[in-house]
Amino acid sequence: MKLCVVGTGYVGLVAGTCFAESGNDVICVDNVAAKIDALKQGKVPIYEPGLEELIRRNTTEGRLTFSTDLADAVRKSQVCFIAVGTPTGHSGGADLSAVMAVGREIARAMDGYRVVVTKSTVPVGTWAQLHSVMAPLTTQEFDIVSNPEFLKEGAAIDDFMKPDRVVIGSISPKAVEIMRELYEPFVRTGNPIITMDNTSAEMTKYAANALLATRISFMNEIANLCERAGADVDQVRRGIGYDRHHFLFPGVGYGGSCFPKDVRAVITTAREHGMEFPLMAAVEDVNEAQKHRLVLKVVDEFGPNLTGKHFAVWGLAFKPRTDDMREAPSITVVEGLLKRGGSVAVHDPEALHEARKLFGERVSYHRVNYDALQGADALLIVTEWNEFRRPDFPRMRQLMRRPMILDGRNLYEPDVMREHGFTYLPIGRTPVRLATA
Ligand code: NAD
């Protein structure tokens, strides 16, 4: 394939070189002439293990060239990567001026269909902005692909040649196919190419970095606490590093007998050692707020006064396969509905006896999940019991007064819910709203 990569920094130069190494014809473009001159003479402006040798081989074999002439490169390429910098701007957000400038230049130069790929890290929605900047400048068809890069400096070649995963975000099947073909040689060991829409791809990069940054800050605070408490953070690190659980599913907040009390204990231990642990305090705050999410969504739908409204709640235990309701989010949910005047019917495969101790006669209890749905204005799902995953949706619709599900565990696919005629409000996914509901 013929490609150009605009921006010959850590990302652009590595990406361009690795694409050449896998047999493509690549033109690396930069607007700093001195950089391009140096590269043409075999001088590599950055240090990255293995890069110089790869550049030498691919330039010698004619697959990799360097240029300052962006328009010429675009005319010779089917796919154009934008890999310029996106530094922090005045407002604290990313400065997209270089990305947009390159987009304009690409648009003006296109003489046929092009796939334009943002490899730079760009905020959510940039792809649409880029499209609207480019569209008035060309009569040619083009698709924008959001293809965030996850390489680490110092191991960039290895990361690019053998990525953990490749994220391809585009709403164009044609562009996705071209990108798949391009990345196929890099995922021969079976690592996934994950395709999604542009917006989610843009968010994925920020979510990944925010998660890593949070982990680093978390470990730094643990290290500070270790110093004071006389523990060795390196041993602690090894003790937690083998955890196989990833805990990446969003929901209605954690509960149970461990996380809430242990988080509080860490905050307290830190205080006892004369330090604050703001990250843990924030974790607790976020979790508390999250437990109210479902009821706030109910209020959005029905207003603050729920008198005369009836709700079914499936799942009371703090997680599936237990009857433990200690600090379960379901308590916040049920109490929140009752407090606002709603009536509540609850079902849980194992926790009904625990629930009776908490709610007494204030709710009705149902051994069979469908029985709780009779006359409900909405169903709230709070615990992801397996038996809730494949219910009889037509039967549910018949039983309920309104076909509305607020899913605190993202058990169902929005498209499937639309087909079944439900208003469906999951966590962090696009809701399904029916005009008739
Ligand atoms: P960099 O600053 O090393 O390189 C950017 C290059 O773009 C420079 O050579 C610059 O001269 C060139 N450039 C700027 N404006 C230009 C224009 N109008 N026309 C042509 N060339 C232009 O940046 P980088 O570290 O490679 O990062 C690029 C992007 O990739 C950023 O969005 C960054 O957040 C992201 N990213 C970086 C890393 C990393 O480890 N460095 C990893 C993943 C993603």
Residues whose N, C-alpha, C, O or C-beta is under 5 A from the ligand:
A	BS01	NAD	V6 G7 T8 G9 Y10 V11 G12 V29 D30 N31 V32 A83 V84 G85 T86 A98 A101 V102 K119 S120 T121 E149 F150 L151 K152 E153
